[in-house]
């Protein structure tokens, strides 16, 4: 489908999920999709200019934003992911624009999880609502994200936006990396956990303890931990156990090999607004064991392409400060004997039961792996071709 005018993609925060959505759109738009701005060759955070005197000076003068604002003039603009309020000016210069947002917070607080009072959320949501009346469309990745954005508005302000399609829900997509699942070569359940430097936020300690208990009971289960920031006591705890492996830094190719070599993503994260790694795992035919927090039930179908366990720290509001979650409930002294609070023990028991079930039921593992890969295939929720077609309709109609 050819666009009436060239489409200028912007990606203003470093994240492979945003890059993937742009590349999916490029497959449909072809030459109509211009080079991504800022013109870096890798993911970036160009708009974050608060480090160092020169960068602060450029930010105060607005010079770092001027090329971006100029490139938006009289164009069709596609913004993948975050758009901080300091760059809302892009929207005033375009003929047409679409914000492809991964979460409302990415549009309000410079793309980060800073703390804002409710009236500030209302103010930014109102600004965007008014722009939606003038050539702007907005979509979120899950229905709960859309609902949370609209919760800052009154029904009289939002119903017409929904009825005319100015705001919608469009799941992200990722192309499949394999033609069939390759996991499950033997009876061992090989689990993978990716901390991304956020040990407590990602639920890594709970994954460690659950796998350790099952392995000590004689079940064939192992866990590979990826990420920095493993506390010394926890590093000592896993160091001498054959069922654990730790990897601090991995390349993209190494990570792909780990997806192929493991059976299950254990993603017990308490903090994510989405959880892109769940889709990365799906593209390799890897199911996930994850919490039922926030967007997760819209990504993982329980017993269809993964298993959901109850989130012990759920709240109607997303945490916006660096809460340590299970750090208040698990004590790991250097002696190596963990103590778990009675509050968190039921959650650990549920995680253990899910892992035991997958260890003892290879047929279920194969079913979930097939479901995970199918979910990124033709006509499925996270199908790349379907997403590209919806985006092209929004950008060219």
GIHU-V212206 format. One record per run of one state. SS is the DSSP state (h for helix, s for strand, l for the rest). FROM is the first residue (numbers start at 1). TO is the last residue. If there is no record, write none. Layout:
SS/FROM/TO, SS/FROM/TO
This chain:
l/1/6, s/7/10, l/11/15, h/16/32, s/33/33, l/34/36, s/37/37, l/38/52, h/53/61, l/62/62, h/63/72, l/73/75, s/76/80, l/81/84, h/85/87, l/88/88, h/89/92, l/93/95, s/96/101, l/102/104, h/105/108, l/109/117, h/118/131, l/132/135, s/136/140, l/141/142, h/143/150, l/151/154, h/155/163, l/164/166, s/167/169, l/170/188, s/189/194, l/195/203, h/204/216, l/217/220, s/221/226, l/227/231, h/232/239, l/240/243, s/244/247, l/248/251, h/252/260, l/261/263, s/264/267, l/268/275, h/276/283, l/284/286, s/287/291, l/292/295, h/296/298, l/299/301, s/302/302, l/303/305, s/306/309, l/310/324, h/325/328, l/329/329, s/330/331, l/332/338, s/339/340, l/341/341, h/342/360, l/361/361, h/362/374, l/375/383, h/384/396, l/397/397
